[in-house]
Amino acid sequence: MANKKVNRKKVLSLTMAFVLSALVIQAQKVVRYDLYVKDTTVNFTGKSKRAIAVNGQIPMPTLTFTEGDTAEIYVHNLLKEETSLHWHGLFLPNKEDGVPNLTQMPIEPGTTHVYRFPIIQHGTHWYHSHSGLQEQIGMYGNFVMLKRENDPTLRSGIDDLPTVPVVLSEWTNLKPENVHRMLHNANDWFALKKNAVQSYAEAAKAGHFKTKLQNEWKRMLAMDVSDVYYDRILMNGKPESEIKAFDGKQLKAGDKVRLRISNGGASSYFWLRYAGGKITVVANDGNDVEPVEVDRLIIAVSETYDIVVTIPAENTAYELLATTEDRTNSASLYVGNGIKQLISPMPRLKYFEGMKMMNGMMKMNGRLNDMGMSMSLNQMDMNVVMYPEITGNEKKKSDTKMDAMAMPADAHANHNQYNSNALSDIVTLNYAMLKSPAKTTLPPSTTRTIKFELTGNMNRYVWSLDNKVVSEADKILVKKGENLRIVLYNGSMMRHPMHLHGHDFRVLNGQGEYAPLKNIIDIMPMETDTLEFNANVEGDWFFHCHILYHMMSGMGRVFSYQNQAANPLIPNPKLAQRKLFADDRKMHFMFLNDFATNGNDGEMMLQNTRWSIGGEWRLGYNDMHGYETETHIGRYIGRMQWFMPFIGFDWRYRKTAAGKTEKNLFGQSSTKDNRALLSAGFNYTLPMLVRLQAEVFTDGIVRFQLKRDDIPVAKKVRASFMINTDKEYMLGVNYILGRNWSLRTHYDSDMGFGAGISFSY
């Protein structure tokens, strides 16, 4: 009898164990996706171009899970190159984060990699390649995690609405590697495409000739609010799309729709506006916020917003318009069924007004003058002076809005001078307006503060933190369980969307215990923002600017936990580190050649974040014109990189009259017609962007030279000059025909007058 009781207990125990196991398995439902990454051809502009599709589509498929699921994602790499996938904003084990050479080795061509992790959060996120520049050509898609049916945070009238995922992106017909190269070489083709050259002729016509002079006196390039010109803007892979029905039912007046919007663009910010009225923001970066109504919002690169829009009338489709921050292009999503109701396009930016503003803020040493202002949370938009919808088309004496924006001697005299919400009736979302529905306070622990200045310059397209790129900085060691407070000051002239992998952070925005949770913080010029998070997941976590070309230039850091276990997916850490550092150490090539009636001259250059290897040549058609080449190898020094010491080699020959000896301006016998010498010297960028070159040769000859190649005389006209102490000089004018070709005429003191065609790359 006793044995029977024991057996019954065993059976009961086994039954209970089986039931519990079944419940666990049910609670941890495995949701599998197979993603096939393959080359494809697209035609968004009338030209067929290479792209990367996943499962045959761009954007990549929307992946949908419910909190409590286990994600099992098989990535089949059918490319001829390495790839990876990063799950943006997700909480997961570090080895599943998808950063090649940091959390895993790249997925090799012809292989399959499995990502497996539990879904322990909800909200709108997205995923993208973290390999090279693949994100730019198609590797981006939405990643949606739904709340459980019994989730206590479910919100009636929000979480039960018809929901549509939307991915914003951009397309360029240029290869992204070429885009990156052009940015590093200060090529102004993108400005020409945007009609934003801001030449001296255009400045004079606009009454801003003095503004342009001051701009170049302070060694600044033309004013802009974005890096790249894009041929097309896309919503869910199309310039135009529509939502007419949901679950087979036609949308009608009074219906509300929730849009899960991800900015999958490589470098574009987008203004979002709706022809049907107000936009209600209900979530940001996958985290719920208290609903807030606005007329418009700007979504930073890699941010996500959940918005609710209403269809106000029958038989009408209302336009949701996404416009690039530089206002050069847009895409539309029509919500509803019927006649299309459009919203007015955004007016052209007032570039010279923006240039004048930046002149007042920039010191001669290249640093921004904060003038005592304390700005944060996107409340004070420095670009607001460029917005005609806020400031009007022209300044009038009676225009109080423009008067309010005049630069005061003491910036505290007018706190709202750049606050668009104070200057107009248009309500623009900013981070101070976001509030979490639940408390977000961190667990009790020690708090450590880390400060970063966002640094960089447009002239050489170098982006960094504290003037160091990823390959120049050590990992930031953190202790598991500590609270980290990060203070970020943007000392550059560009805005930067800073993204932290693997963690959400609280944005300290005045909401106290209800500060919103985010994983992206967009920081505008001169802003200081503070965020904090609990270090609760071991691993090497990337923290970087999410503008793709800024990240690839080195703007980031790696947070690493002390005494953490080795990552099994990184078998050779030293090799992985070398490959990781190779991104911002990459050399970029530039080439220029002029085919002229008096000879051939040109230059080529290889350069990266710090180093430059350059050469120039002039080849005449006879001995009187001769030939000459100069080669310099140098390293840029300083935050603004205006100073570059170098070593060089000068080789030249030109036939001179017998017994004739020329002297340079220092009275030394010149060897400019017959020289094969090493040299040492430096380049320094002077006001007006003139390059001073000082050089001493191994025979003791000294040469000083002033040169500039890219003076923007008119929209398509560039002037150049050179003069040196060897009594050589040159004047030239180029007329731009296209991205690589221009007509050129010039006069050279040695080779005379010439005209021809110039090729640049």
N, C-alpha and C positions, 0 to 999 in steps of 0.2 A: 504493500500500500504506500509506504514511504517512497519507494522507487517511482511509482506512478505520479506522485505529487511532484517529485524532482523533474520527471520527464515533462509534465505539464508546464512547469516553470520554464524549462528550456525552450519548449515549443512557443510559449508566450513571449519569451525574450527574443527568440529568432523572428517571430512574427512582427513584434514591435520594431526590431532593427530593420526588417524588410520595409515596413511601412515608412519609417523615418528616412531610409535610403531613397525610397520612391519619392517622398516629399522633397528631399534635397535635390534629386535629379530633376523633378518637375520645376522646382524653384530656380534651378540653374539650367534652364533650357538652352541648349547649344544652337545658335543660329549661324549657319555657314553661308559664306559667299565665296565664289570663285571669280577672281578678277584676272582677265587676260590682257596684258599690257602689250600693245602692238603698234608699229608704225602705221600711219594712214596718210591720206591726202585730203585736204580741205580746200574749199573755195569760198571764202567769205567776201572777197572783193573783186571777183572776176579773174583772179590769178590762182592757179593751183599751187599749194604750198604744203610742205611736210608738217605733220602734227603727230601727236601721240594720243591714241584712243584706248580706252579701257572697255572691254566687252563691246567694241565697235562704236562707242559713242563719246561725245564731248558735250557737256562735262561728263565726268565719270558717274556711274550709277549712284543714286541716293541709297545709302545703307541705313536701314531702319532696324532698331532694336527696342526692347522694353527693359527698363531698369530691373536687374536681377538675371537677365540673360547672360550667357557666355558667348562672346564673339569668337568665331573661328573663321579667319579670312585667309584664303589661299591666293597668293599673288604669283601668277605665272608670267615670268619675264620672257616675252617673245621678241624683244628688241635685240639689237646688235650691240647694246651698251648696258652698263649697270643701271639699276633703278632702286627705288625704295618708296615706302609710303609712310607718312607721318599722320597720326590721328590727332588733329589739332584741338587742344583744349581738354583732352581726355585724361582721366585719372587711371593709370595703369602701371604695371611693373615696368621698370626702366628699360629692360631689354626688348619691350614691345613698342617703344616710342617711335621707332622708324627713322632715326637720324644716322645716316651711313657714316662709318668710321668714328662714331661716338657711342651709340647704343647697340649697334650691330654692324657687321660688315655689309657692303652693298650686295644687292641681289644680282648675281652674275647672269649674263645672257644665257637663255636656254634652261634656267633653273626655276624652281618653285620654292617660295618661302612662306611659312605659315605663321601668321600672327594670331595669338590666342590670349584673351584677357577677359575678365569679368566686367560687365556693365554695371557700374556702381553709382551712376548719376543719370540725370536726364537733361534734356534741352537740345537746342540747335547748335551743332558744331559742324566741322567740315574736315576733309582729309585731302592731302596733296603729296606730290613727290617732294622729297627733300634732297634729291640728287641733282646737282648742277642747276641748270635753268629749265628743267623739264616742266615745271609748273607753268611756265609762260606759254607752252604750246599744247596744253590740253589736260594735264594731270591734276585735276581739282574736281571735287564733288562734295555734296552735302552728306553729313553724318548725323542722323536724327535719333535721339534716345527718348522714348516716350515714358511718361509716368505710369506706374502700376494703376490698375483700376481702383484700388483702395487707398491710393496715396493721399494722405491728409492734406497735401499742398495743392490738390486739384482745385482749380478756380472755375466756378460756373460762369458761363458767358465768355470764357477765354479758352480753356483747355478742351472744351467740347465744340469749338467752332470748326467749320471746314478749314483744312490746313493744307497749304501748298508750299513745298520747298522751292526756293529761288536762289540760283547761284549767279552772282555778277562776275563778269570777267572782261578782259580786253584781248584784242588780236592785233598783231603787227605782222606785216608781210616780211619784215626783216628777220633773219635768224637771230634768236636771242643772244647768241655769242657775239654777233656783230653789234647789237644794241649795247651790250656791256662794253665792248671795245670802243665804240664811238663816244660813250659817256666818259670814259677814262681819258680820251684824247680831246675833250672839250669841243667836240664837233657841234656846230650850231644848226645842223640840218633839221633837228626836231623843232627848234624855234622858228625856222623858216616855214616848216609845214603848219605850225600853229598860227602863223602870222603874228609872231611875238618876238621878232628880232630886236626891236627897240633901237634902231639905228639913229645916227645923228640927224639924218634928214627927217625921219619920222618924229624925233624929239623936237626938232625946230618947228615942224608943222603943228605939233600939239602944244607948243608954248613951253616945252620942257627941255630946251637945249642946255640950260644951266644944270638942270637935274641930271642929265646924262653926263655932263662933265664931272660933276661931283661924284657920281656913281663910279666912274672909271678912275677918278683921282684917289678914291678909297680902295682901288684894286678889286672892284667887284664886277662880275659878269652881269649881263642883263637880268632883270627881275623875272622870276617864274615861280609857279606854285607846284610844278610836277616835273618829272625828269624826261618822260618819253612821250612822243606822239604816237597814238594808236589809230590804225585804219578802221577798226570796228569795235564797238562796245556791244557786249552780249548779255542777255538774260536767259539762263538755261540754254545757252548755246545759240541763241538767235537774236538778231537786232530787234525783232518784234515778236511777241507771243501774246496769248490771251488765255483768260480763265472764264469760260462761259457757264460751266456746270460743275457740280460736285456730286459724286455718287449717282450720276444719271439725272439729277434734278437741276433744272435751269436756275441760275442765280437771278434773283429779282430784287426790286426796291426794298430796302430795309435790311437785307441780308448783310451779315458781316463775314469777312474772310480773314483768316490769320495767315500771314506770309512769313515763312522761316527764311530769312535772307542772310546769305553768307557772301562776303566780299572775297571771291577767289582770284581777284586780280593780282598781278605780279607787282604793280607799282601805282595803281590808280585808286584815288579816293573818289567816292561817288556821292553827289547830292541826291537825296530821295525826296520827291514831291508827288502829291496825288491830286488829280483833277477833281476828285469827288469830295474834297474837304480835308478835314484834319486827319493826321496820322496818330494812332494811339500806340505808344511803345509799351510792350508788356514783358520783354525779356531782352537781355544783352549778354553776349558771350555765353549763351546756354543757361543763364541764371535769371530766375524770375525777378522782375522789379514791379513796384507799384505802378499801375497804369498812369501814363503821362501823355497829354495831348500836345502835339506840336504841328507847325505848318511844314517844317522840313527838318531833315537831319543829314549829317554827313557821316558816312560809314567809312571808317578807316580800313586800310589794307588789312585783311584777315579777320576783321571783326564780324560778329553776327548780331543781328537784331531780329526779334520777333515783333511784327507790327500788325495791328488790326485796322482794316479799312472797311468802310461802309459803302454800299451801293445806294445812292440817295434817290434815284428815279428809275422808272421803268424804261425798257427799250433803249438803254444807254450803256455803253462800255466806257469806263473811266480810266484814263491813262495814269499809270504809275511810271514816272519818268526818272531814270537814273542818268545823271549827267556828270561827266568827269569834273574834277575840281578846277581844271584849267578851262572848262566849258567849251572844249573843242568837239566833243562828240557825245552821243547819248544812245540809250536803248529804252524801249517801251514795253510795258506789260499792261494789257487792257483787262480790267476786271468788270465783268458784267456781260450782257448780251444785247447788242443793238448798235445804234449810231455811236461812233467814237467821239468822246468828249476829251479834247486835248487840253493840256496845261501849257501856259506860255513858256517858250524856251528861255533859259537863263541868259541875260545880256552879257556881252563881251566884257571881260575884266578890264579895268582901267590900270594898265601896266605902269604908266609913268607916275601915277599917283602912288602906287605901291613902291616904285623905285625911290620916290622922294621920301616916303616914310622910312624905308630901309637906310637911306643916306643919313637920316637923323639918328638912327639907332646904332650905326656901325662906327666904331672907333678906327683910327688909322692903323692900329695894330691888328685889325681883323676881328676883334672881339665885339660882341654886342654890348651896348650900354643899356643896362636895365632901367636907368633913370629913376631908381627907387621904386619901380612898380613891382607889385607882387601878383603874379598871374598864375592861374592853374585851372585845370579841369575844363579846358576849352571854352571858358566863359568869356575870355577876352581874345577875340579873333583878330590877330595882327593884319590879316588880309582884308578886313572889313572896309578899309579905305578904297579898295579896288572894286567894291560891289555897287554897281549903279542902282540896283534895286533898294539899296539902303541909303546911299549918299546922293543919288540923283546923277544925271548925266553931266551937269556942269555945276561948279560952285557959284553960288550967288551970295551977295552980301546979306540977304535976308534968310539964307539957308542955315537954320540953327543946327541942323544935323551935322553939316560940314564944319560949322564953327565949333561945335562940341568936340570935333575930332582934331582940331588944330593942336599941334604939339605944344603943350604947356612947358614952361621952364621947370615947374615942379609937377611931376606926373600925378602926385597925390591931389593936385588941384582939380582934377577931373577923372575920377575913378572909372567912369563909364565911357571913356573916349573910344574904346574899341569893343564895347559890349553891344552887339547887334540887337539884342532883345531890348536894350534901353534906348537904342537909336531909331527903332522902327516898330511897326505893328506886327512884323513877321516874327513868329516864335520859332527859334532855332534850338534844337536840343543841345544841351551840354551835360557834362558828367555830374555837375552839382545837382541836377534835377533827378538823378537816379537814386532810388531808395529800395532796399531789399524788404520783402514782406516779413522776413524773419530775422532774428538777431544773427549777426555774423562775427561776433567777437571771437578772438583767438583763445585757445586754452591757456591757462596760467603757465608761464614759463619765463625764462630769461629772454630779454629782447636785445638784439644787436642791430645797430644801424649801419648801413652801407650807403655811401654816396657815390653817384656817377654824374659826370658831365658828358652830355652827348656832343661830340665834337666832329668836325669835318670841314671840308670846303669843296665848292663846286668846280673850281678851276682845274683840279686834278682828280676830282671825284674820289676823294678819300673820306671814308666814314668810320668813326671809331668811338670808343668810350675812354674818356680821360686821355685822348690822343694815343691810344694803343688799340691795335686790331687784335683779333682772336689769337693769331699766331705769335703775338708779342707779349701776351699776358698769361699769367699762371691761372690755374683753376681757382675758383673761390671756394675754400673749404668751409663747410657748415656742419654743425652738430645736429644729429637727429633729435627732434623734439624742441629745438629752440625756435623762437619767433624772430623772423628777419624783417626789418623795416628798411625799405629801399627808397632813397630820396634821389630823384632824377631831375637834373636841370638841363634844359636844351639850350646850349650855347651856339648852335648852328642856325643857319637861315632856312632850314627845311624842317618840316614836321616829320616825326618818327613814330611809327606804331611799334612799341616795344612789347614783345611776347615772351612769356615764361612758360616753358614746357612742364607738364606733369602736375601743375599746381594752379589753383585759383588764388588770387590775392584780393584783399580788401583795398578799395580805393578810398583814402581818407578825404571825404568830400563834404563834411559838415553834417552828415546824417547820423553821427554817433554810432550806437550799437547796430544800426541798420545800414551801415555803409555797404554799397553794392559790391558783389563779387565779380571779378573779371579775370581774363587771362591776357588781355591786350590793353595797353594804355597808350593812347595817342597823345603825343606831347608836341605842342606847337612851339615855334621859336620864342625864347625868353620865358617859357613856362617852367615852373617847378611843381612836380607832383610827388606825392608820397603814397606808397603802397606797402602792405604788410601781409605776410603769410607765415603759416606754421610749417616748418621743415619736417615733413612726416613720411616721405617716401625716398628711400635710399637710391642712389644712382648718380649718373652724370646727366645733368639737365641743362639744355641749351636756353640761353636768355639772349634775345637778339632783336634787331629791327626787322620787321617783316616785309619791308620793301625789298624785293628779291635782290635787286642790284646793290643795295646797301649792305645786306647780309653777306653777299658774295664778296663784297669789298672788305669785310672784316668787322662789321659793327655788331659785336656781341661778346658774350662771356660764357663760361661754363661753370655752373654750380655743382660741386661735388661733395658728397658726404664723407666725413672722416671715418676711417677704418671700415669702409664698406666692403662687402664681398666682391670678388672679381666677377666681371661680366663674362659668362660662358660663351657669348657670341662675339667676343673680342679676343681671339686667341693670341694675337700679337699686338699689344697696346702701343708699342713704339711705332710700328708700321701704320697702325690706324691713325695715330696722332700726326704723322708726316702727311698722310693723305688728307686729313682734316685741314691741316694748315696750308695745304697746297691751294685752297680756294682763294685766300686773300694774298697769296704770294704769286699768283698767276701773272705772267708778263703779257702786256697788251701791245699790239703792233700798229704802227702808223707809217704811212708811205705817201710821199708827194713827189710828183715829177712834172716839170714844165718843158714842153717841146716848143721851142721858140726859134725865131729866125736868126738870132745871134748865138745860139748854143742850147745846151741842155743843162738844167740845174734842178736840184731836188734835195730831199732829205728823207731819212727813215729813222724810226725810233722804236725801241722796246722799253717799256717801263711798267713798273708795278707800284705798290703802295709807297715804297721808299726809294727804289733804284731806277736809274735811267741810263740806257745805252743808246746814244744817238750819233748819227753821222749826216753830213751834208756834202754836196758836191756841185761843182760847176765845170762843164766841159765845153770848151770853145771849138770852133770849126777850123782854126789855124793856130800856128805857133804864137801869134800875137795875143790871141785870147787864152791859149794854154789850157791848163786844167788845175784844179785844186780840190782837195778833200780835207774835211775836218771830222775827227771822231772824239767823242767825250763820254766818259763813264763817271757818273756821279751819284750821290745819295742826297735826297732831300732831307732837310733838317727843320725842325720847328713845327708847331701846330698848323700854321697856314702854308707851310712848305714853300715859302718865297725864296729860301736860300738853299743853294745846292753847290757844295764844293765838288770839284771833279779833277780827274787827270785826263790828258788828251794826247792826240797825235795829229800834227798838221803836215800835209804833204802837198806841195804845189810847184808848178813850173809855168813860167810865162816868158817869152822871148823879149828881151829889152835891148835898147840901143847900146852899142859897144861903149864901155867906159862910163855908162850912166849909172849913178847911184842915188837912190831916193832915201830921204830921211823921214822918220815918223814924227809925230807932233812933239815927242820928247827929245828930238835931236839925235836919236839912235839911227844907225844905218839900217834901213829896212830890208828884211829878207822876204817880203811878201811875194816876190816873183820867183824865188828859188829857195824852198824851205822843206826840210824833212826832219822835224823836230818833235820831241815830247814836250808836254806842257803841264802846268798845274794852275788851277784858278777856281773861280766860282761864278755862278749865275745868281742874280738877285732881281726879284720882281719889284720895280719901282712904281710909284703912283702913275696912273694912266696905263697900267699894265705893260709898261715898257720894260724889256729885259736888259739889265746891265750885265755884261760879261767882262770880267777882269781876268787876264791870263798872262803868265810869264813863261817864256820858252827856255829850253835848256841852254840856249846861247845868250841868255840875259835880256833878250828883247821883251818889252812889255807892251801889251795891247789892251785897250779898253774899247768896248763896243756897246752901242745902244741899238736895240732892234725890237720891232713889233710886226707881226704878220697878219693880224686879223682885225683891223680897225673897221667897224661897221659904219661905213659912210651912208649907205642906203640899204633898203631891204635886201637886195641881191648884190650889192657892191661892197667889196672889201679892199682896203688899202693896206700897204705895207711899206716899211722903210728900214734901212740899216745905215749906220755911219760908225766909223771907228778911227782910232788914232794912227792907223796905217794909211790914212787919207783915202780910204775906200768908202763908197756910199752906193746906195741903191734905193730906188723908188719904184713901186709897183701898184697896179690896180687889177683886181679880179672881178669878173662878172659871172655869177653862179648860174650855170645851165641846169645842173641836176646834182644828185647826191655825190657823184664822183667826178663831175666834169665842170670846168669853168673856162671862160676866155680870159687871157691874161696879157697885159702889156707892161713892160718895165724898162727902166734905164739903169744900167750897171756901169760904174766908173771904169771898170776894166774891159767889159765886153760890149759896151755901147747899148743902143736901143734895140729892143726885141719885142716881138708879139707872137702869140701862139695859143696853144690850148694846154690846159693843166689838168692832170689826173691826180686825184687824191683817194686814199683808202684809209 
